[in-house]
Amino acid sequence: MQLRIKQATSLEERLTAEALRLREKAKLLPPGIEREHAIRKARQAETGLHINAWLRSPGLRAPT
């Protein structure tokens, strides 16, 4: 049996919010490893947004 969780917000909304939150957090941190980790995670969320947009694009077709 598989548990399914219904998300209240879309993937795009969650990734956008996470990227913004992490960028704001990074602004408040002094230069260092924790700040770099926050920036890296924000970039990963933004990359996820781009990949998701690419996958949903109408020009994308399944290989034949």
C-alpha positions in Angstrom: 0.0 0.0 0.0 1.3 3.4 -0.9 0.7 6.6 1.1 0.0 9.7 -1.0 0.2 13.2 0.3 -1.8 15.9 -1.4 0.3 19.1 -1.5 -1.5 22.3 -0.7 0.8 24.3 -3.1 2.4 23.5 -6.4 5.9 22.3 -6.8 6.8 25.6 -8.5 5.4 27.6 -5.6 7.3 25.5 -3.0 10.6 25.7 -4.9 10.2 29.5 -5.4 9.4 30.0 -1.8 12.4 27.9 -0.7 14.8 29.7 -3.0 13.7 33.1 -1.7 13.9 32.0 1.9 17.4 30.6 1.4 18.6 33.7 -0.4 17.2 35.9 2.4 18.9 33.7 5.0 22.2 34.0 3.1 22.0 37.8 3.1 21.9 37.7 6.9 24.8 35.3 7.4 28.4 36.3 7.5 30.7 35.0 4.8 31.5 31.3 5.5 30.4 27.8 5.0 26.8 28.2 6.3 26.2 31.1 3.9 27.7 29.1 1.0 25.4 26.1 1.8 22.3 28.4 1.8 23.3 29.9 -1.5 24.0 26.4 -3.0 20.6 25.1 -1.8 18.9 28.2 -3.3 20.6 27.5 -6.6 19.4 23.9 -6.5 15.8 25.0 -5.9 16.1 27.4 -8.8 17.6 24.7 -11.0 14.6 22.5 -10.1 12.3 25.2 -11.2 14.1 25.4 -14.6 14.0 21.6 -15.1 10.4 21.4 -14.2 9.5 24.2 -16.7 11.5 22.4 -19.3 9.8 19.1 -18.6 6.4 20.8 -18.9 7.2 22.7 -22.1 4.9 21.8 -25.0 7.9 21.3 -27.3 9.2 18.4 -25.3 8.3 15.0 -26.7 8.9 11.4 -25.7 11.6 9.5 -27.6 10.2 7.2 -30.3 
